Amino acid sequence: MPSLHVMSANLQQGKPSRRPRPGTDKVTWQRESISKAIRLITAAGPELLALQEVKVTTAGGDLYAPLLAAGNYHEAIFAPTKNERGRLRATKKGEARGVGTALLSVYPIGAREVINLPVHQQETWLKTLRTNIGIGEIPRVAILAEIKVAPGHSVVVAATHLTYTYRLNVTQLRTVTGALAGFAQRYGLEKAPRLIIGDLNIRGCEVPLAATGFEAAAEALTYPSDEPESQIDHILGTGVEVRAAENLFLPLSDHRALRATAVWK
């Protein structure tokens, strides 16, 4: 049966996970940390890579383009998180600017969409205005995509980064789940396995599985990066078994990456 090696990584805009060694300036340290992180990710060999808080260009150099090239990712979707017009333009033209959520694949990507997620439990014009001008909750998005793993075998994927505000993140996760089901129906992919990947900011797997109705999850502690005590990064699946889950320390971010293999049932 087909399988897919999946990874989720919150890169925290390229911020090194540890302080510079003595005698090393911050820019050089960031450059070295980015280079090491890219090598570690590509050595792990994920075929599908979901990124959160990925900054295209940092003070220490480019982050996004070198990762694309090193991982041999022929297909990618980048969704800027702070500018809706820019997000629409970027997703249509394949551009990558600023900071955003991304989905990288070694396999062809078929249908694709980017959706906005609710940023308040009870939306009002004032709360919407505060979000639009960068006060309070930041915009949250989800990338929906069909990954063509093999002839006749596609998987429907949502890559996202949810708010840290409890209850609202569960609401956002339910929104993603419903949107992914609608996406699958629109494109005739109702029977395809589904994955939700990303930094969900929800501790443990019990609540995410209950909120989505999915039956499989990668279990490994991911936060904080040095000595992880909880799991807030997730790979959730339905129609697949999730095997060989483990975390991966990166020299970037306060999260560990999470990887696993999804095997078709």
PyMOL commands that set and color helices and strands:
alter all, ss='L'
color gray80, all
select helices_A, chain A and resi 12-14+26-44+64-70+84-93+125-132+168-186+206-212
alter helices_A, ss='H'
color red, helices_A
select strands_A, chain A and resi 3-10+48-55+57-58+61-62+75-80+99-105+109-116+141-150+153-161+194-199+216-217+233-238+240-248+257-264
alter strands_A, ss='S'
color yellow, strands_A
deselect
rebuild
show_as cartoon
